Amino acid sequence: MLIAIVGTLTRGPLLAWLVGFGAVAAFTPVVHAHSKSLFPPELVGRGMTLLNMGSMGGVFVTQSITGLAIDLFAPTNGVYPLASYRLVFALQAAFLVVAAALYLTARDPHGDSGKGERAAG
């Protein structure tokens, strides 16, 4: 989102952004571990296969949409204008917001359901 708004960063802020992004980008193993817990034991293999297909399919869809979006701008001497890249980064931010909103609806099988009942009873 930052790059979609700002457009370009000088060397120092760009380095800080890349380090920060790298520090929080290792969320895939956590999501996979949580996703594994969402399936009953007899369906874990199928569930993880579905998750992997969705992940790879999501990459395909994302790349296709951003490719179409960047082609809305005419390149000059083979270089697309800054606005085209800002649009692509804004689309990536929108995809992340939608994915996070959908992920928030996932149930937590190890949540605190029942804790209040035990404490009250």
Backbone hydrogen bonds in HBPLUS format (Angstrom, degrees):
<---DONOR---> <-ACCEPTOR-->    atom                        ^
c    i                          cat <-CA-CA->   ^        H-A-AA   ^      H-
h    n   atom  resd res      DA  || num        DHA   H-A  angle D-A-AA Bond
n    s   type  num  typ     dist DA aas  dist angle  dist       angle   num
A0005-ILE N   A0001-MET O   3.03 MM   4  6.32 146.9  2.14 149.7 157.9     1
A0006-VAL N   A0002-LEU O   2.81 MM   4  5.96 177.1  1.81 162.1 162.5     2
A0007-GLY N   A0003-ILE O   2.79 MM   4  5.02 142.4  1.93 121.5 134.1     3
A0014-LEU N   A0010-THR O   2.96 MM   4  5.95 157.5  2.01 160.5 167.9     4
A0015-LEU N   A0011-ARG O   2.93 MM   4  6.05 156.4  1.98 148.8 154.7     5
A0016-ALA N   A0012-GLY O   3.01 MM   4  6.31 161.4  2.04 153.5 158.8     6
A0017-TRP N   A0013-PRO O   2.86 MM   4  6.04 156.5  1.92 146.7 153.1     7
A0018-LEU N   A0014-LEU O   2.90 MM   4  6.12 161.7  1.94 150.6 155.3     8
A0019-VAL N   A0015-LEU O   2.94 MM   4  6.16 160.2  1.98 151.6 156.8     9
A0020-GLY N   A0016-ALA O   2.92 MM   4  6.09 164.1  1.95 148.7 153.5    10
A0021-PHE N   A0017-TRP O   2.81 MM   4  5.96 159.6  1.85 151.0 157.1    11
A0022-GLY N   A0018-LEU O   2.88 MM   4  6.00 159.2  1.92 144.7 150.7    12
A0023-ALA N   A0019-VAL O   2.96 MM   4  6.15 141.7  2.11 143.2 153.6    13
A0024-VAL N   A0021-PHE O   3.23 MM   3  5.44 136.9  2.42 100.5 111.3    14
A0025-ALA N   A0021-PHE O   2.96 MM   4  5.83 115.4  2.39 145.5 161.7    15
A0031-VAL N   A0027-PHE O   2.98 MM   4  6.27 160.5  2.02 159.1 165.2    16
A0032-HIS N   A0028-THR O   2.89 MM   4  6.08 161.8  1.92 157.0 162.2    17
A0033-ALA N   A0029-PRO O   2.93 MM   4  6.08 156.8  1.99 142.7 148.9    18
A0034-HIS N   A0030-VAL O   2.95 MM   4  6.17 161.7  1.98 149.1 154.1    19
A0035-SER N   A0031-VAL O   2.80 MM   4  5.94 158.6  1.85 147.5 154.5    20
A0036-LYS N   A0032-HIS O   2.89 MM   4  6.05 151.5  1.97 146.1 153.2    21
A0037-SER N   A0033-ALA O   3.33 MM   4  6.61 145.0  2.46 138.9 146.7    22
A0037-SER N   A0034-HIS O   3.07 MM   3  5.24 124.9  2.39  98.6 112.4    23
A0038-LEU N   A0035-SER O   3.00 MM   3  5.17 151.3  2.09 104.3 113.5    24
A0039-PHE N   A0036-LYS O   3.43 MM   3  5.89 164.6  2.45 110.5 114.6    25
A0043-LEU N   A0040-PRO O   2.82 MM   3  5.46 159.5  1.86 126.7 133.8    26
A0047-GLY N   A0043-LEU O   2.83 MM   4  5.93 160.3  1.87 155.1 161.8    27
A0048-MET N   A0044-VAL O   2.83 MM   4  5.96 164.4  1.86 155.8 158.8    28
A0049-THR N   A0045-GLY O   3.03 MM   4  6.17 150.0  2.13 140.5 149.2    29
A0050-LEU N   A0046-ARG O   2.91 MM   4  6.16 156.4  1.97 147.4 153.7    30
A0051-LEU N   A0047-GLY O   2.89 MM   4  6.18 153.9  1.96 145.6 153.3    31
A0052-ASN N   A0048-MET O   2.89 MM   4  6.11 160.1  1.93 147.3 152.0    32
A0053-MET N   A0049-THR O   2.89 MM   4  6.11 157.6  1.94 149.3 155.9    33
A0054-GLY N   A0050-LEU O   2.88 MM   4  6.07 154.2  1.94 146.4 153.8    34
A0055-SER N   A0051-LEU O   2.86 MM   4  6.12 150.6  1.95 145.7 154.2    35
A0056-MET N   A0052-ASN O   2.96 MM   4  6.19 170.5  1.97 153.6 155.0    36
A0057-GLY N   A0053-MET O   2.78 MM   4  5.80 154.4  1.84 143.4 152.2    37
A0058-GLY N   A0054-GLY O   2.76 MM   4  5.77 145.5  1.88 138.2 147.6    38
A0059-VAL N   A0055-SER O   3.11 MM   4  6.41 147.5  2.22 141.6 149.5    39
A0060-PHE N   A0056-MET O   3.07 MM   4  6.38 158.4  2.11 146.1 151.6    40
A0061-VAL N   A0057-GLY O   2.90 MM   4  6.17 164.5  1.92 152.4 156.0    41
A0062-THR N   A0058-GLY O   2.85 MM   4  5.94 164.5  1.87 147.7 152.7    42
A0063-GLN N   A0059-VAL O   2.92 MM   4  6.05 167.8  1.93 152.7 155.9    43
A0064-SER N   A0060-PHE O   2.96 MM   4  6.13 154.6  2.03 146.3 153.8    44
A0065-ILE N   A0061-VAL O   2.91 MM   4  6.12 166.7  1.92 156.3 159.2    45
A0066-THR N   A0062-THR O   2.95 MM   4  6.09 169.6  1.96 154.7 157.9    46
A0067-GLY N   A0063-GLN O   2.93 MM   4  5.89 145.4  2.05 137.1 146.8    47
A0068-LEU N   A0064-SER O   2.99 MM   4  6.26 153.9  2.06 145.7 152.2    48
A0069-ALA N   A0065-ILE O   2.88 MM   4  6.12 153.5  1.95 146.8 155.0    49
A0070-ILE N   A0066-THR O   2.92 MM   4  6.05 162.6  1.95 146.6 150.3    50
A0071-ASP N   A0067-GLY O   3.19 MM   4  6.27 142.8  2.34 136.2 145.7    51
A0072-LEU N   A0069-ALA O   3.07 MM   3  5.41 160.0  2.11 107.7 113.9    52
A0073-PHE N   A0070-ILE O   3.26 MM   3  5.93 167.8  2.28 114.9 118.6    53
A0076-THR N   A0079-VAL O   2.83 MM   3  5.22 160.1  1.87 146.8 141.2    54
A0079-VAL N   A0076-THR O   3.06 MM   3  5.22 159.4  2.10 107.9 114.5    55
A0084-SER N   A0081-PRO O   3.03 MM   3  5.63 136.9  2.23 112.9 123.1    56
A0085-TYR N   A0082-LEU O   3.10 MM   3  5.35 120.0  2.48 103.1 117.0    57
A0086-ARG N   A0082-LEU O   2.98 MM   4  6.29 154.5  2.04 153.8 162.0    58
A0087-LEU N   A0083-ALA O   2.99 MM   4  6.17 152.8  2.06 143.9 150.4    59
A0088-VAL N   A0084-SER O   3.10 MM   4  6.39 154.4  2.17 141.0 147.6    60
A0089-PHE N   A0085-TYR O   2.94 MM   4  6.21 162.4  1.97 152.0 155.8    61
A0090-ALA N   A0086-ARG O   2.90 MM   4  6.08 150.6  1.99 144.7 153.4    62
A0091-LEU N   A0087-LEU O   2.88 MM   4  6.13 153.7  1.95 149.0 156.2    63
A0092-GLN N   A0088-VAL O   2.97 MM   4  6.27 155.0  2.03 146.5 153.3    64
A0093-ALA N   A0089-PHE O   3.00 MM   4  6.24 155.0  2.06 143.9 150.2    65
A0094-ALA N   A0090-ALA O   2.93 MM   4  6.21 154.7  2.00 146.7 153.8    66
A0095-PHE N   A0091-LEU O   2.85 MM   4  6.14 158.1  1.90 153.6 159.4    67
A0096-LEU N   A0092-GLN O   3.00 MM   4  6.26 154.9  2.07 146.8 153.3    68
A0097-VAL N   A0093-ALA O   2.99 MM   4  6.28 152.7  2.06 147.3 154.6    69
A0098-VAL N   A0094-ALA O   3.00 MM   4  6.26 164.0  2.03 154.1 157.6    70
A0099-ALA N   A0095-PHE O   2.89 MM   4  6.08 163.2  1.92 149.7 154.9    71
A0100-ALA N   A0096-LEU O   2.86 MM   4  5.97 159.7  1.90 146.9 152.6    72
A0101-ALA N   A0097-VAL O   2.95 MM   4  6.11 156.3  2.01 145.9 152.6    73
A0102-LEU N   A0098-VAL O   2.96 MM   4  6.22 156.4  2.02 150.0 156.2    74
A0103-TYR N   A0099-ALA O   2.86 MM   4  6.05 155.1  1.92 147.0 154.6    75
A0104-LEU N   A0100-ALA O   2.95 MM   4  6.11 144.5  2.08 145.4 153.8    76
A0105-THR N   A0102-LEU O   3.12 MM   3  5.48 150.5  2.21 105.7 114.4    77
A0106-ALA N   A0103-TYR O   3.05 MM   3  5.44 163.1  2.08 112.7 118.2    78
A0111-GLY N   A0108-ASP O   3.05 MM   3  5.09 154.5  2.12 118.4 116.0    79
A0115-LYS N   A0112-ASP O   3.22 MM   3  5.47 161.1  2.26 119.3 124.7    80
A0118-ARG N   A0114-GLY O   3.07 MM   4  6.32 158.1  2.12 150.4 155.0    81
A0119-ALA N   A0115-LYS O   3.01 MM   4  6.25 159.1  2.06 149.9 155.6    82
A0120-ALA N   A0116-GLY O   2.92 MM   4  6.04 152.9  1.99 142.4 150.1    83
A0121-GLY N   A0117-GLU O   2.85 MM   4  5.85 148.0  1.95 145.5 154.4    84
